[in-house]
Amino acid sequence: MAIAISAATSQLGKLIIEYLGAKNQSVVALARKPNNIVDSTFVTEKRAFDYTTAAASDLAGIETLIFISSGSFDPPRFEQQKNVIDAARGAGVKKIVYTSLLHASTSKIALAADDKATEEYLETSGITYVSLRNGWYLENWFGGIDGVLASGSLLGSTHGAKVSPATRADFAEAAANIAFKVHGGAAVKKFWELGGEAITLHELAKEISAKAGVAVQYADLPQEEYAKLLESFGIPGAEAFLYSQADEAASAGALYADTADLVEALGHPPVNWREAVGKILNK
């Protein structure tokens, strides 16, 4: 039986397919718009798959599902993710590798509530599962990099706390490695707390400044003020709250982890974050 990956057109999904391909592992790729799935000798089939309407027939013949958590909030994330699990159970999927959030069971990040509920539902599903609790992508701080470089300010509300980001590629490689093992019948632990080298946003701003050749400093703000600024940049209010609230939770350690689990999942140290900053800026 086959291994499938949901959200195959997402940035993470595309990378996971690449890393599985490097292991000569073929996949069934699932996406809302299957015509947008990348052509690859390792993609044996492209299927239409929407979390809100997923049915058992969509997952016919699948043994292992790499389940990338939903990036959509309408309908509510947990409802979408519950529907996928129900479809998987109905199809006889044996194993699920789910991309969750760091410290999902205890995190104060509002977004984590959906991941916690999803893990709890997986526990009752009867399906063997592994939860990859990913920290923040390093790339998350570069979505508005032009504005950062123009203003000289990297904004946030982490209040000097350490966070443990890793590159999207490192999280993708870790997911591919674990899914490959799970699909092959290897025993792995159920929960992985995945994070890279711990840094502060002051350190990140300093490195951006050094690599870009432009003076950049970290500006730490109260959460409400940060949320209002994000809204002023055109980010919808609900999303602005989630971003700012995640930073506030990070100030209490919600985005901190040591690198042990990520190193184990990768089989090597994660990409050095300072080198990664330079590569991201040069894209």
C-alpha positions as CSV (number, residue, x, y, z in Angstrom):
1,M,0.0,0.0,0.0
2,A,1.0,3.6,-0.6
3,I,2.2,6.6,1.3
4,A,0.3,9.8,0.8
5,I,0.9,13.4,1.7
6,S,-1.8,16.1,2.2
7,A,-1.3,19.7,1.3
8,A,1.1,18.6,-1.3
9,T,1.2,22.0,-3.0
10,S,2.3,23.8,0.2
11,Q,5.9,24.9,0.6
12,L,6.4,22.2,3.3
13,G,4.6,19.5,1.3
14,K,6.7,20.1,-1.8
15,L,9.9,19.8,0.2
16,I,8.8,16.6,1.9
17,I,8.1,15.1,-1.5
18,E,11.6,16.0,-2.6
19,Y,13.2,14.4,0.5
20,L,11.1,11.3,0.1
21,G,12.2,11.2,-3.5
22,A,15.8,11.3,-2.4
23,K,15.0,8.0,-0.6
24,N,13.4,6.6,-3.8
25,Q,10.1,6.7,-2.0
26,S,7.1,7.3,-4.2
27,V,4.0,9.1,-2.9
28,V,0.4,9.8,-3.7
29,A,0.1,13.6,-3.6
30,L,-3.1,15.2,-2.2
31,A,-4.2,18.8,-2.7
32,R,-7.3,20.9,-3.2
33,K,-6.0,21.7,-6.7
34,P,-4.2,18.6,-7.9
35,N,-3.2,20.3,-11.2
36,N,-0.9,22.4,-9.1
37,I,1.0,19.5,-7.7
38,V,4.6,19.4,-8.9
39,D,5.4,16.8,-11.6
40,S,7.9,14.3,-10.2
41,T,8.9,10.7,-11.0
42,F,8.2,10.0,-7.4
43,V,4.6,11.3,-7.5
44,T,2.7,8.2,-8.7
45,E,-0.8,9.8,-8.4
46,K,-2.3,13.2,-7.9
47,R,-5.7,13.3,-6.1
48,A,-8.1,16.1,-5.2
49,F,-8.3,16.4,-1.4
50,D,-10.0,19.1,0.6
51,Y,-9.9,18.8,4.4
52,T,-13.4,20.1,4.8
53,T,-14.9,17.5,2.4
54,A,-12.4,14.6,2.8
55,A,-14.0,11.2,2.5
56,A,-12.7,7.6,2.9
57,S,-12.7,7.1,-0.9
58,D,-10.2,9.9,-1.2
59,L,-7.7,7.9,0.8
60,A,-8.4,4.4,-0.8
61,G,-5.2,2.3,-0.9
62,I,-3.2,4.5,1.5
63,E,-1.3,2.9,4.3
64,T,0.6,5.9,5.7
65,L,-0.6,9.5,5.6
66,I,1.7,12.4,6.1
67,F,-0.9,14.8,7.5
68,I,0.2,18.5,7.2
69,S,-1.9,20.6,9.6
70,S,-4.4,23.0,8.1
71,G,-3.4,26.6,7.4
72,S,-7.0,27.6,7.1
73,F,-9.3,28.8,9.8
74,D,-12.7,28.6,8.1
75,P,-14.2,26.2,9.0
76,P,-12.3,25.9,12.3
77,R,-9.0,24.0,12.0
78,F,-9.9,21.2,14.4
79,E,-13.1,20.5,12.5
80,Q,-11.1,20.2,9.3
81,Q,-8.5,18.0,10.9
82,K,-11.0,15.8,12.6
83,N,-12.7,15.2,9.2
84,V,-9.4,14.1,7.7
85,I,-8.8,11.6,10.6
86,D,-12.4,10.3,10.1
87,A,-11.7,9.8,6.4
88,A,-8.4,8.1,7.1
89,R,-10.1,5.7,9.6
90,G,-12.8,4.9,7.1
91,A,-10.3,4.2,4.4
92,G,-8.3,1.8,6.6
93,V,-5.2,4.0,6.8
94,K,-2.9,2.3,9.2
95,K,-0.4,5.1,10.1
96,I,-0.5,8.9,10.3
97,V,2.4,11.3,10.7
98,Y,1.0,14.6,11.8
99,T,2.7,18.0,11.7
100,S,1.7,19.6,15.0
101,L,3.0,22.6,17.0
102,L,5.9,22.7,19.5
103,H,4.7,21.7,23.0
104,A,1.1,21.3,21.6
105,S,-0.2,19.6,24.7
106,T,0.9,22.5,27.1
107,S,1.5,25.5,24.8
108,K,-0.1,28.8,25.6
109,I,0.0,29.7,21.9
110,A,-3.7,30.0,20.8
111,L,-3.0,28.1,17.6
112,A,-1.9,25.1,19.6
113,A,-5.3,24.4,20.9
114,D,-6.3,22.9,17.6
115,D,-3.2,20.8,17.5
116,K,-3.7,19.5,21.0
117,A,-7.3,18.6,20.1
118,T,-6.1,16.9,16.9
119,E,-3.5,14.8,18.8
120,E,-6.2,13.8,21.4
121,Y,-8.5,12.8,18.6
122,L,-5.8,10.8,16.9
123,E,-5.3,9.0,20.2
124,T,-8.9,7.8,20.1
125,S,-8.9,7.0,16.4
126,G,-7.3,3.6,16.6
127,I,-4.7,4.7,14.0
128,T,-1.0,4.4,14.8
129,Y,0.3,8.0,14.8
130,V,3.4,10.1,15.3
131,S,3.2,13.8,16.1
132,L,5.9,16.1,14.8
133,R,5.6,19.1,17.0
134,N,7.4,21.7,14.8
135,G,8.7,25.0,16.1
136,W,8.5,28.2,14.1
137,Y,10.1,28.3,10.7
138,L,13.0,30.7,10.5
139,E,11.5,32.0,7.3
140,N,8.5,33.3,9.3
141,W,10.5,36.3,10.3
142,F,11.2,37.2,6.7
143,G,7.7,37.5,5.2
144,G,8.0,41.3,5.5
145,I,11.8,41.6,5.2
146,D,11.6,44.5,2.7
147,G,9.8,46.6,5.3
148,V,12.2,45.5,8.0
149,L,15.2,46.6,5.9
150,A,13.5,49.8,4.9
151,S,12.5,50.7,8.5
152,G,15.5,49.3,10.3
153,S,13.2,47.5,12.8
154,L,12.4,43.9,13.3
155,L,9.2,43.9,15.4
156,G,7.9,41.4,17.9
157,S,6.7,40.8,21.4
158,T,9.0,38.0,22.7
159,H,10.5,40.3,25.4
160,G,14.0,38.9,25.1
161,A,13.0,35.2,25.4
162,K,14.8,32.6,23.3
163,V,13.0,30.9,20.5
164,S,14.2,27.8,18.6
165,P,13.4,28.2,14.9
166,A,14.7,25.9,12.1
167,T,14.4,26.2,8.4
168,R,11.4,24.9,6.6
169,A,13.7,22.5,4.8
170,D,15.0,21.0,8.0
171,F,11.4,20.4,9.3
172,A,10.6,18.8,5.9
173,E,13.6,16.5,5.9
174,A,12.7,15.5,9.5
175,A,9.2,14.7,8.4
176,A,10.3,12.7,5.4
177,N,12.8,10.7,7.5
178,I,10.2,9.8,10.2
179,A,7.5,9.0,7.7
180,F,9.8,6.8,5.8
181,K,10.7,4.9,8.9
182,V,7.1,4.6,10.0
183,H,5.9,3.5,6.6
184,G,8.7,0.8,6.6
185,G,7.5,-0.5,10.0
186,A,10.2,0.9,12.2
187,A,9.3,1.8,15.8
188,V,9.7,5.5,16.6
189,K,8.5,7.6,19.5
190,K,5.1,9.2,19.3
191,F,6.0,12.8,20.1
192,W,8.8,14.9,18.7
193,E,9.6,18.4,20.0
194,L,11.4,19.9,17.0
195,G,13.4,23.1,17.3
196,G,16.7,24.5,16.1
197,E,19.4,26.4,17.9
198,A,17.9,28.8,20.5
199,I,18.2,32.5,19.6
200,T,16.7,35.8,20.6
201,L,15.1,38.2,18.1
202,H,17.8,40.7,19.1
203,E,20.4,38.2,17.8
204,L,18.3,37.6,14.7
205,A,18.0,41.3,14.0
206,K,21.8,41.7,14.4
207,E,22.5,38.9,12.0
208,I,20.0,40.3,9.4
209,S,21.9,43.6,9.7
210,A,25.2,42.0,9.2
211,K,24.2,39.9,6.2
212,A,22.1,42.6,4.5
213,G,24.6,45.5,5.2
214,V,21.7,47.6,6.6
215,A,21.2,48.7,10.2
216,V,18.4,46.6,11.8
217,Q,17.4,46.5,15.4
218,Y,14.8,44.4,17.2
219,A,11.9,46.6,18.5
220,D,10.1,44.8,21.4
221,L,6.5,45.9,21.8
222,P,3.5,45.1,24.0
223,Q,1.3,42.5,22.4
224,E,-1.6,44.8,21.8
225,E,0.6,47.4,20.1
226,Y,2.3,44.8,18.0
227,A,-1.1,43.4,16.9
228,K,-2.3,46.9,15.9
229,L,0.8,47.5,13.9
230,L,0.4,44.2,12.1
231,E,-3.2,45.3,11.2
232,S,-1.9,48.6,9.9
233,F,0.3,46.6,7.5
234,G,-2.7,44.9,6.1
235,I,-2.8,41.7,8.1
236,P,-6.4,40.8,9.0
237,G,-7.3,41.3,12.7
238,A,-7.7,37.7,13.6
239,E,-4.3,36.8,12.1
240,A,-2.6,39.8,13.6
241,F,-3.9,38.6,17.0
242,L,-2.5,35.1,16.4
243,Y,0.9,36.3,15.4
244,S,1.2,38.7,18.3
245,Q,-0.2,36.3,20.8
246,A,2.3,33.6,19.7
247,D,5.1,36.1,20.3
248,E,3.7,36.8,23.8
249,A,3.5,33.1,24.5
250,A,7.0,32.7,23.2
251,S,8.2,35.1,26.0
252,A,7.2,32.3,28.4
253,G,9.1,29.6,26.5
254,A,6.4,28.4,24.1
255,L,8.7,28.4,21.1
256,Y,11.8,27.1,22.9
257,A,13.2,23.6,22.6
258,D,16.6,22.0,22.7
259,T,17.8,20.6,19.4
260,A,18.0,16.9,20.5
261,D,14.8,15.7,18.8
262,L,15.5,17.6,15.5
263,V,19.0,16.2,15.4
264,E,17.7,12.7,16.0
265,A,15.0,13.1,13.3
266,L,17.4,14.6,10.8
267,G,20.4,12.3,11.5
268,H,22.6,15.4,11.5
269,P,22.6,18.9,13.0
270,P,20.1,21.4,11.6
271,V,21.3,24.1,9.2
272,N,23.2,26.8,11.0
273,W,20.7,29.6,11.5
274,R,23.3,32.3,10.7
275,E,24.1,30.7,7.3
276,A,20.4,30.3,6.7
277,V,19.7,34.0,7.2
278,G,22.2,34.8,4.5
279,K,20.6,32.3,2.1
280,I,17.1,33.5,2.8
281,L,18.1,37.2,2.2
282,N,19.8,36.2,-1.1
283,K,16.7,34.5,-2.5
